């Protein structure tokens, strides 16, 4: 259910050129999946933050995906990239942005 290889992440990011959503804290890119189920990839850049902050943000995004997003996803490969502002965003704000953006995926 996860996109883990760098080549797959890059391919999805580049193939999703016209299929992107931007929110104040996140960038999303997706492409249709031939596997018949959704796969997710997270990119949390350093942005001169500590490992603790990166891991906290990664855990927050995974929890939102697990709780609210996975059951609504069609068969797509979705890559989510956190922006610098995501480090200071609250859980509720990230949740609202991510669920709102995913509802419009086709």
N, C-alpha and C positions, 0 to 999 in steps of 0.2 A: 504493500500500500504506500510505500515511500519511494521517492526518487532520490537515490543516494549518490550516484556516480556523477562526477563533474561534467562528463560529456552529455549525459541525459539532461542535466540542468541547463546546460548551454544550448542544447538543441531545442528544448522547450522554450527557453527565453527568446531565442532567435526566431523560431517558427511562430511564436505568439506576437509577431510584429504588429499585426492589425487587431489582435485579440488581447488587449491590455486594458487594465483599469488602474487608475492612480487615485489614491486617497491621500489625505494629509500626512499619514504615517506609513503607508504601505504601497508597494507597486505589485500588481498581480499580472501574470502572463499565463496563458493556457493554450493547449492544443487538444484536439480530439484524441482519445486513446483507443488503440486497436485492441487492447486487452479486455475491454468490456467492463472495466471498473475504474474508479477514480484513483489517481496516485498524486501524492503531494510532495513538494520539495520546499524547504525553507532556506533562505539565505539571510544570515544576520551578520552584516559587515562589522568590522571592528569600530570604525568611526572614533578612534582614540578612547574607547571605553574599556573598562576592566573586564576580565573574564567573568566575574560575578554578574556584572550588568548584562553581558551578552547571554549568559546562561539563563538568567531570570527572564529576559525577553523571549528567548527560545522556548522556555517552559510555558510562558503565558500564551504564546501563539499556538503551541501544540495542544494546550488544554482547550482553547477556543475551538480549534479545528476538531478535536475529538468530541467535544460536547455538542457543538452547535452546527458545524459546517458539513461534516462527512455525510450525514444522512440526506442532505439536500443536493449533493454534488451529482451531476451527470457523469458519464464516462469520459473524463478529461484528465490530462496531466496538468496539474496546477503548480506553478512556482510562485512563491510569495517572497518578496525582498523587503526587508525592513529599512526604512529611512532613518536618518539620524534622529529625527524628532520622535520616533517610536520608543526610544529609550526613556523618555520622560512622560509618555502617555500612560494614562491609567488603564487598568484592565477593562473597565466598562467602555471606554472610548475605543480601544482596540477591538473589542468584541462587536460593537456597533458598526464600525467601519468594515470589518471583515465579513460579517454576516450580510450586511447590506450589499457589498460588492459581489459576493458569491451568488446572491439571489438573482443577479442579472446575467449570469453566465449562460451561454448557449452552446 
